[in-house]
Amino acid sequence: MKVIILPTADDVGDQAARVIIDGISSGTLSVLGVATGSSPLPIYRALAKYTGVDLTSLTAYALDEYVGLAKTHPQSYQSVINTEVTLPLSLDPTRVHVPDGSARDIDAACAAYDAAIANSGGIDLQILGIGSDGHIGFNEPTSSFASRTRVKTLAPQTRADNARFFDSIDEVPIHCITQGLGTIMEAKQILLVALGSGKADAIAAAVEGPITSMCPASILQMHPNVTVILDSAASSGLRLTEYYDYVAANLPAWQR
Ligand code: F6R
């Protein structure tokens, strides 16, 4: 796991956007996994500033969606992805996929979503945020490390964290569809971003703690190509920050 600690959220967004642009420019990134929530917003803002990079051929898959919110609801992840990703980055909307939280047969929709990702050749780079309880996607603590895209029940903590996007906590759906941990781990490259002190404990557990389903993000320790980009507040629970800075200052020439 490569850990990069930067002063501000904008620095985190710029650095993550550079990794994505490098992947697109070198031809290794054509299928992007996108996350919602506040953490990736600086990445999308930074990507929107790149001119001369054509993103129209990019295929994108969102991590998750609420169950029971109409697609047109402003807080459905379909709407959020449209507003924050598809429109500002001029992606082709027919290539941007979000799980169908209104499907009549939700289990079939989940299976179809995994199949669609596989048919696209798999996700080249997956953007992840992390929940204060260590979730990635909406894989809450005790999620199976082998899980596929499926329905999950949001933890009360996650509903409370996400209440800021709604008028009241009662409006936050209880269920969601999320890519499974097994699905996420199949991405060829993973970029996890975290901002603010509210993520410090989750990041410490994910990066330096034991691999346990009690902190679902800790499974990323088993992935061969993960970069964690943090602002200093989110890094404040880590024990080895000096080592991560030392590694960053002494990158081998071919990795600079
Ligand atoms: C969103 C997602 C979640 C969020 C996490 C952090 O698609 O999969 O795992 O990344 O809940 O949310 P923010 O960034 O709003 O703190």
Boltz pocket constraint, residues with backbone or C-beta under 6 A from the ligand:
constraints:
  - pocket:
      binder: B
      contacts: [[A, 34], [A, 35], [A, 36], [A, 37], [A, 38], [A, 39], [A, 40], [A, 63], [A, 64], [A, 128], [A, 129], [A, 130], [A, 131], [A, 132], [A, 135], [A, 136], [A, 137], [A, 138]]
      max_distance: 6.0
